[in-house]
């Protein structure tokens, strides 16, 4: 099957989570993604348990549908090999800081000189126009910089990071739509371009779209912070035997809920008369819902709320999520045989397409698994490839069991 990006070649100079998440999505969509790794390999290869060195679970979840080539860019021959690959590529996506790219001889000007149609996309911490340019950036740091732990602290009493790489993945998704839009623009203009996707700016927009709130206006019409999202009782509701996740907020749902529990009197309570008043009194609203949820079992609430068409879902753990009946029915999880790792659980592609469906075509590669074939495609002879391997400028696959 051919995905919508079939025929697009992407040189992937990214590591860890943000960049590999973006390039895996692009690869799922049909692009030929060549993952260029250092001799040490992507650091995320070694996170978590593994059967083979460098094949940990996070790496496996972020790098399917790619080909791995190892080049030592500190060696002139390794850099020349990368430039040869860039000549025939559509996109260069990297998360090295721009200064590092410049020192390697991979600035936009140098890359565009060999391929003026290239989409040169840098995804890194901070925009180059500001004083934070060049600072290191990791998910935890960006979470703090855009106030996510502070928002959590307003609810629980102390700042805490979200237990997911939300900044890496959100910025990765931003890189995906940026690259695809740039490819579309190139189809119209014939020109490539340089693009930066900074984490800090991306996540500032992400967070403040909710939380700028009263400070949107001049003069301010209240403080920053969306009050509903910051309500102390905005959390899964405890039932008699578990938890449910329910949102009773818009007028239709509030009316249905009050009728269902026999509290029609609340429909004329001025605190809850409409969505605006419920927002102003959101703490009282959530406290009432929390107290009410404790009177029935989870199964009873799921049945009653679904019958009333009120949004409700069970509370999953990561383990129970993998057993969710909807995900089972749509075939989201699949057991696959990996050539080196044996039987592993793989997640499907979440989107569906009627004409150009994405597909899982390749397993996550061993370090350097595809070095020889990629160099051959770039025009290197077998003798030249052997020469690169002998000097360490390139490296093929080689993994050892633990």
C-alpha positions, 0 to 999 in steps of 0.5 A, spaced: 500 500 500 502 507 498 501 512 503 499 519 502 507 521 502 509 515 498 515 518 494 518 523 499 525 521 502 526 524 509 533 524 512 532 524 519 537 527 524 533 526 530 534 523 537 530 521 543 522 522 543 520 529 539 524 528 532 523 520 532 515 521 534 515 526 528 518 522 523 515 515 525 508 519 523 511 521 516 514 514 515 507 511 517 504 516 512 509 513 506 515 517 506 522 513 506 525 515 512 532 514 513 534 515 520 542 517 521 545 515 527 551 516 530 556 510 532 553 510 539 546 510 536 540 514 538 540 514 546 533 512 547 535 505 544 537 504 551 531 506 555 527 500 559 528 493 558 530 490 552 532 483 549 537 486 545 542 491 546 539 498 543 532 495 542 528 498 548 521 499 548 521 506 547 525 506 541 521 500 538 515 505 539 518 511 535 522 508 530 518 503 525 517 504 518 524 507 518 531 505 515 537 506 520 544 508 517 550 509 521 555 515 519 560 518 523 559 526 522 565 528 525 569 524 519 569 528 513 567 521 509 561 521 514 559 528 512 560 527 505 556 521 505 550 525 509 551 530 503 550 525 498 544 523 501 541 530 502 542 531 494 536 526 493 532 528 499 526 532 500 526 533 507 532 534 512 529 534 519 533 535 525 533 536 533 540 538 533 541 545 536 543 550 530 550 552 532 551 544 532 549 544 525 553 550 523 559 547 526 558 540 522 557 544 516 550 543 515 547 550 516 541 551 511 546 555 506 550 549 506 545 544 505 541 548 500 547 549 496 547 542 494 539 541 494 535 548 493 529 544 494 530 541 500 525 542 506 530 544 512 526 543 518 529 544 525 525 542 531 529 544 538 528 548 544 527 555 543 527 560 537 533 563 534 531 570 534 530 570 542 535 570 548 534 563 549 537 561 543 541 555 543 539 553 550 538 546 551 531 543 552 528 537 555 521 535 556 521 537 563 524 543 562 519 546 557 514 543 561 516 548 567 518 554 562 510 554 560 507 553 567 505 546 566 507 544 573 505 551 576 498 549 573 498 542 577 500 546 583 494 550 583 490 544 584 494 539 588 498 544 592 505 543 589 508 543 582 509 537 578 511 535 571 505 531 567 507 524 567 508 524 559 512 527 554 507 532 552 512 537 550 516 532 546 510 529 542 506 536 541 512 539 538 513 533 534 506 533 531 507 540 530 513 538 526 509 533 522 504 539 520 509 544 518 513 539 514 507 536 510 505 544 509 512 546 506 512 540 502 505 542 499 508 549 498 514 547 494 509 543 490 506 550 488 512 554 488 518 549 486 522 552 492 525 549 498 525 553 505 528 553 512 523 552 518 524 552 525 519 548 530 521 551 537 518 547 543 518 553 547 514 557 543 509 551 540 508 549 548 506 557 550 501 557 544 498 550 547 498 552 554 495 559 553 490 558 548 486 555 555 490 559 560 491 566 558 483 567 560 482 574 563 489 576 561 487 576 554 484 583 554 487 590 555 485 592 561 485 584 564 478 582 565 480 577 570 487 573 572 490 568 567 488 560 568 481 557 565 477 556 572 474 549 570 481 546 568 483 548 575 478 546 579 480 542 585 475 537 584 476 536 576 478 529 577 476 522 576 469 521 580 470 515 585 464 511 585 462 505 590 467 501 587 471 504 583 472 511 578 468 514 572 471 520 568 464 524 567 463 531 564 457 534 566 458 541 563 454 544 557 446 545 558 443 539 555 448 534 559 446 538 566 439 538 564 439 530 563 443 529 569 439 533 574 433 529 571 436 523 572 438 523 579 431 527 581 434 534 582 430 538 578 430 543 583 438 545 581 435 547 574 433 553 577 439 554 582 442 561 579 449 558 581 448 553 575 442 556 571 447 556 564 454 554 562 457 561 564 454 561 571 456 554 572 463 556 570 463 561 575 461 556 580 465 550 578 468 548 584 461 547 587 459 544 581 464 539 581 463 538 589 456 536 587 458 531 582 463 528 586 458 527 592 453 524 587 458 519 584 459 516 590 452 513 591 452 508 585 457 503 582 461 504 576 457 499 572 451 503 574 453 510 572 456 507 566 450 504 564 445 510 566 450 516 563 451 513 557 443 512 556 442 519 558 448 521 552 452 524 558 459 524 556 463 518 560 468 513 560 472 508 565 478 510 568 484 506 565 491 504 567 496 503 562 495 496 562 488 496 562 488 501 556 491 495 552 485 491 554 480 496 552 474 493 548 474 498 543 481 498 541 481 491 541 475 491 536 478 496 531 485 492 532 489 498 534 494 493 538 497 487 534 502 482 536 508 482 531 514 478 530 520 482 530 526 479 527 531 480 533 526 482 538 521 476 537 514 477 539 512 484 541 506 489 542 505 494 536 500 500 536 496 501 530 496 507 526 490 511 529 487 515 522 483 511 517 484 513 509 479 511 504 484 511 498 491 512 500 492 509 507 498 509 511 501 502 513 506 499 517 511 496 512 518 495 516 520 494 523 524 498 528 531 497 525 537 495 528 543 500 529 546 501 522 541 495 519 540 499 513 547 502 512 549 498 506 543 499 502 542 506 503 549 508 501 548 503 495 542 507 493 546 514 493 551 511 488 556 508 493 560 502 490 561 496 494 568 497 495 567 504 497 562 502 502 567 497 505 572 503 505 567 507 509 566 501 514 573 500 515 575 507 517 569 508 522 565 513 517 560 508 516 557 502 520 553 496 519 548 493 524 551 489 529 548 487 536 549 483 541 544 479 546 545 481 553 
